[in-house]
Amino acid sequence: MAVLLAGRLRQCGRPEEVFGGPADADVAAFVGMETILSGRVLASAEGRVIVDVAGRHLEAAGGLAPGQAVLFCLRPEDVTLWPRDGVPASSARNRLVGRIVSLVPHGALVRVALDCGFPLQALITRASARELDLAPGMEVSASFKASAVHLIPHR
């Protein structure tokens, strides 16, 4: 698979390599990562990285060195929404409270824009949005696994 953006070859590799490890923010956006945030690695141990993103400490799988500047990338379908205080125990290492900024129908799905101190995008079914009675201004909990996060080192 080759990714050409603005007439330049940006990344070449097997599809799983490009989708799982985009080379830069433009390739990340091209392969569907809608949350792309600047961060800095605070700690790294046992295949787990703690990244500071806008003052929040978020976890990702990986092995980057502390101090490394990164882009923290996440696909909206990897974000799960819950009632404000209703997040059950799970293997999802990242849990945030956010306020719904907008709900936009997207076929059978709904794109939910959240403000968690930084913008976070979620993509859920219409049935889930209806059952959770989601509305702009409402606070919800969002969770995602460390393994869903893609970190791109940058300067």
Steps between C-alpha positions, in 0.01 A plus 500: 500500500628845410360823642535798266394834647539832322694323225763359740554140609447521876515134600536162335448158656257218559148629578519380862829690543360824360169477688670385821799732488443814296818698435361847570183696584386522138526124449328444836208718389492325161461157669213619720656631819289801588647579840860614446651683797846619601642339810818410683602162641527517879590138574551169328513151653380148421377594153285781640553870436350786703445808285413851618232640268372843606575422864331158491703184548395245239631151436615342176670177410859551388851566613595861428744678729389755760523855368416396141251733329224299332176527311231308689265351238169319544220383273147606601367142488746408778332738748219366719253736668331443835268695729703755702551272803429164343834363378526136608830327572668402174837463330470850349786691665381847397189656654406864457204721578397722213222733390319429175565781252301357210317195369502452124312214328731296279290232330411236760750661738534825692824698516537645850742789557612528862694757698715313753738791550599416143281396205410130486291335227279194551294303248206305643178345374181703485344245738774566757459877467125463550530259797753728671271796420803699380469873443738793452624635833457165678795357694597140423788268574716385212733203508749340264768236521870579509538260207269720286734799528760562230799713596704679233833646618550858383703811576 
